Amino acid sequence: MSFKFEKLIIWQESMKFRELIFQISKKFPEAEKFNLTSQIRRAADSIALNIAEGSILQSKFEFRRFLGYSIGSTAEIVTCLYKAKERNYIDETEFKSAYEFSYKLMNTIISFRKKVE
């Protein structure tokens, strides 16, 4: 027994991405707890949450809208990653790893969204 969204690769990958972002954000300073740390974690959670919510009892139009929210949250994370790198909270290797995951995940969600008609 499983929910429909659990079978979606985009949901599975977004859950992995969320954990990567959580681990990266653990290194942010305490002063960022209610700012950048909170923002990047909420955005990472939002990706999987919107995929799940949109896939259950929603029309295809509504599902596409929720997938759009997931895409937006991914872009938000990329912006947060740039801020973290500029403030020297993460190094270039961590940035590149998370950036590449973001890019792949976003394009996968976009491709999936195009097929939901």
C-alpha positions as a Markdown table, in Angstrom:
| # | Residue | x | y | z |
|---|---|---|---|---|
| 1 | Met | 0.0 | 0.0 | 0.0 |
| 2 | Ser | 1.3 | 3.5 | -0.9 |
| 3 | Phe | 0.2 | 6.9 | -1.9 |
| 4 | Lys | 0.3 | 7.9 | -5.5 |
| 5 | Phe | 3.0 | 10.5 | -5.0 |
| 6 | Glu | 5.4 | 8.1 | -3.3 |
| 7 | Lys | 5.8 | 6.4 | -6.7 |
| 8 | Leu | 6.8 | 9.6 | -8.4 |
| 9 | Ile | 10.5 | 10.0 | -9.1 |
| 10 | Ile | 10.2 | 13.8 | -8.6 |
| 11 | Trp | 8.8 | 13.2 | -5.1 |
| 12 | Gln | 11.5 | 10.7 | -4.3 |
| 13 | Glu | 14.3 | 13.0 | -5.5 |
| 14 | Ser | 12.8 | 16.0 | -3.8 |
| 15 | Met | 13.0 | 14.1 | -0.5 |
| 16 | Lys | 16.7 | 13.3 | -1.1 |
| 17 | Phe | 17.3 | 16.9 | -2.0 |
| 18 | Arg | 15.6 | 18.1 | 1.2 |
| 19 | Glu | 18.0 | 16.0 | 3.2 |
| 20 | Leu | 21.0 | 17.4 | 1.3 |
| 21 | Ile | 19.8 | 21.0 | 2.0 |
| 22 | Phe | 19.2 | 20.2 | 5.6 |
| 23 | Gln | 22.7 | 18.9 | 6.0 |
| 24 | Ile | 24.2 | 21.9 | 4.3 |
| 25 | Ser | 22.1 | 24.3 | 6.3 |
| 26 | Lys | 23.3 | 22.7 | 9.6 |
| 27 | Lys | 26.6 | 24.6 | 9.0 |
| 28 | Phe | 25.0 | 28.0 | 8.9 |
| 29 | Pro | 25.7 | 30.2 | 11.9 |
| 30 | Glu | 23.3 | 30.5 | 14.7 |
| 31 | Ala | 22.6 | 34.1 | 13.7 |
| 32 | Glu | 20.9 | 32.8 | 10.5 |
| 33 | Lys | 18.6 | 30.4 | 12.4 |
| 34 | Phe | 15.5 | 32.5 | 11.8 |
| 35 | Asn | 16.6 | 33.8 | 8.4 |
| 36 | Leu | 18.5 | 32.0 | 5.8 |
| 37 | Thr | 18.5 | 28.6 | 7.6 |
| 38 | Ser | 14.7 | 28.7 | 8.0 |
| 39 | Gln | 14.1 | 30.0 | 4.5 |
| 40 | Ile | 16.2 | 27.4 | 2.7 |
| 41 | Arg | 14.7 | 24.5 | 4.8 |
| 42 | Arg | 11.1 | 25.6 | 4.3 |
| 43 | Ala | 11.7 | 25.9 | 0.5 |
| 44 | Ala | 13.2 | 22.4 | 0.5 |
| 45 | Asp | 10.3 | 21.0 | 2.4 |
| 46 | Ser | 7.9 | 22.9 | 0.0 |
| 47 | Ile | 9.1 | 21.0 | -3.1 |
| 48 | Ala | 8.0 | 17.5 | -1.8 |
| 49 | Leu | 4.9 | 18.9 | 0.0 |
| 50 | Asn | 3.5 | 20.5 | -3.1 |
| 51 | Ile | 4.2 | 17.5 | -5.2 |
| 52 | Ala | 2.3 | 15.3 | -2.7 |
| 53 | Glu | -0.6 | 17.7 | -2.2 |
| 54 | Gly | -1.0 | 18.4 | -5.9 |
| 55 | Ser | -1.1 | 14.7 | -6.8 |
| 56 | Ile | -3.9 | 13.8 | -4.4 |
| 57 | Leu | -7.5 | 14.6 | -5.4 |
| 58 | Gln | -6.6 | 17.5 | -7.6 |
| 59 | Ser | -7.4 | 18.1 | -11.3 |
| 60 | Lys | -4.6 | 18.0 | -13.8 |
| 61 | Phe | -4.7 | 21.8 | -14.0 |
| 62 | Glu | -4.4 | 22.0 | -10.2 |
| 63 | Phe | -1.6 | 19.4 | -10.1 |
| 64 | Arg | 0.3 | 21.5 | -12.7 |
| 65 | Arg | -0.1 | 24.6 | -10.5 |
| 66 | Phe | 1.3 | 22.7 | -7.5 |
| 67 | Leu | 4.2 | 21.5 | -9.6 |
| 68 | Gly | 4.8 | 25.2 | -10.5 |
| 69 | Tyr | 5.1 | 25.9 | -6.8 |
| 70 | Ser | 7.7 | 23.2 | -6.5 |
| 71 | Ile | 9.7 | 24.7 | -9.4 |
| 72 | Gly | 9.5 | 28.1 | -7.7 |
| 73 | Ser | 10.8 | 26.6 | -4.4 |
| 74 | Thr | 13.7 | 25.1 | -6.2 |
| 75 | Ala | 14.6 | 28.4 | -7.7 |
| 76 | Glu | 14.3 | 29.9 | -4.2 |
| 77 | Ile | 16.8 | 27.4 | -2.9 |
| 78 | Val | 19.3 | 28.2 | -5.6 |
| 79 | Thr | 19.1 | 31.9 | -4.5 |
| 80 | Cys | 19.7 | 30.9 | -0.9 |
| 81 | Leu | 22.7 | 28.8 | -1.9 |
| 82 | Tyr | 24.2 | 31.8 | -3.6 |
| 83 | Lys | 23.7 | 33.8 | -0.4 |
| 84 | Ala | 25.2 | 31.0 | 1.7 |
| 85 | Lys | 28.3 | 30.8 | -0.6 |
| 86 | Glu | 28.7 | 34.6 | -0.7 |
| 87 | Arg | 28.6 | 34.7 | 3.1 |
| 88 | Asn | 31.1 | 31.8 | 3.3 |
| 89 | Tyr | 28.7 | 29.5 | 5.0 |
| 90 | Ile | 29.4 | 26.8 | 2.4 |
| 91 | Asp | 32.4 | 26.2 | 0.1 |
| 92 | Glu | 32.4 | 25.9 | -3.6 |
| 93 | Thr | 32.2 | 22.1 | -3.6 |
| 94 | Glu | 29.0 | 22.1 | -1.4 |
| 95 | Phe | 27.5 | 24.9 | -3.6 |
| 96 | Lys | 28.2 | 23.0 | -6.8 |
| 97 | Ser | 26.8 | 19.8 | -5.5 |
| 98 | Ala | 23.6 | 21.4 | -4.3 |
| 99 | Tyr | 23.3 | 23.6 | -7.4 |
| 100 | Glu | 23.7 | 20.6 | -9.8 |
| 101 | Phe | 21.0 | 18.6 | -7.8 |
| 102 | Ser | 18.8 | 21.7 | -7.9 |
| 103 | Tyr | 19.2 | 22.0 | -11.7 |
| 104 | Lys | 18.5 | 18.4 | -12.4 |
| 105 | Leu | 15.5 | 18.3 | -10.0 |
| 106 | Met | 14.0 | 21.5 | -11.5 |
| 107 | Asn | 14.3 | 20.2 | -15.0 |
| 108 | Thr | 12.8 | 16.8 | -14.1 |
| 109 | Ile | 9.8 | 18.5 | -12.5 |
| 110 | Ile | 9.4 | 20.8 | -15.5 |
| 111 | Ser | 9.5 | 17.8 | -17.9 |
| 112 | Phe | 7.0 | 15.9 | -15.7 |
| 113 | Arg | 4.8 | 19.0 | -15.6 |
| 114 | Lys | 4.7 | 19.2 | -19.4 |
| 115 | Lys | 3.3 | 15.6 | -19.4 |
| 116 | Val | 0.5 | 16.3 | -17.0 |
| 117 | Glu | -2.3 | 17.5 | -19.3 |
